[in-house]
Amino acid sequence: MSLIQTIILAIIEGLTEFLPISSTGHMVLASSFLGIENDTFTKLFEVCIQLGAILAVVALYWKKFFDFSKWQFYVKLGLAVVPALIFGKLFDDLIDEHLGNPAFIATVLLVGGVILLFVDNWFRSPIVLEETDITNLTAIKIGAYQCLAIMFPGLSRSASTIIGGMQQRLSRSLAAEFSFFLAVPTMAAATGYKLLKFIKEEGAISGEQIKALVIGNIVAFVVAIVAIKFFISILNKYGFKFFGIYRIVVGIIILAMLATGTKLSAF
């Protein structure tokens, strides 16, 4: 993976991690376009740089994230991440298989986009407006929605958990905020697991690969800070329809390219 490829994928990750358009799906499609989708390290890179983007949440919301007087907040995050940890471990091989299938990802992008067109009308009467009102059971239920994004790359972890929160009667802004916080332990665990698995299978990780991971995480972190502020603004003003339309357009374009035999790779 070249430096330019590293930066391109990191920018895409930073821009898309918190938007309900699937960062994983966009990175997989981008790596196919760059011609590096079959490289073992690319698959590791696509997971690990998500942690850099996720840490932007810690930087932006550090006062709340490190308010240790509210220990119940950490309990809720711990409970919410359990379903994804179990599900991810059980279906790891199947998930990797789907990650290598652009047609599958494009289809999920398209279907997910259609769903986003109607989400705002489905959940109009939230009753949970503060984080302290989220029960432990509600946190677990929201965490379970992450499993959908794990099983269906292209669905979007952000979209799944925000919709899950809204289904549990959280306000749209609170559901988005809880989704952001939940991403921290989720992606920290996923990054650690993928690193250990890579080292076990490949024997070691090279200095150049470590350099790529460091650069990728830094770039994703910086870009994600801007993207989070943009997402909250758009979400509060326009809801999910804008993102739904975008997903549908991208899904149709990719499927059309695949149907006509147009190669995704630019090289």
Secondary structure, 3 states (H helix, E strand, C coil): CCHHHHHHHHHHHHHHCCCCCCHHHHHHHHHHHHCCCCCHHHHHHHHHHHHHHHHHHHHHCHHHHCCCCCHHHHHHHHHHHHHHHHHHHHCHHHHHHHHCCHHHHHHHHHHHHHHHHHHHHHCCCCCECCHHHCCHHHHHHHHHCHHHHHHCCCCCHHHHHHHHHHHCCECHHHHHHHHHHHHHHHHHHHHHHHHHHHHHHHCCCCHHHHHHHHHHHHHHHHHHHHHHHHHHHHHHHHCCHHHHHHHHHHHHHHHHHHHCCCCCCCC
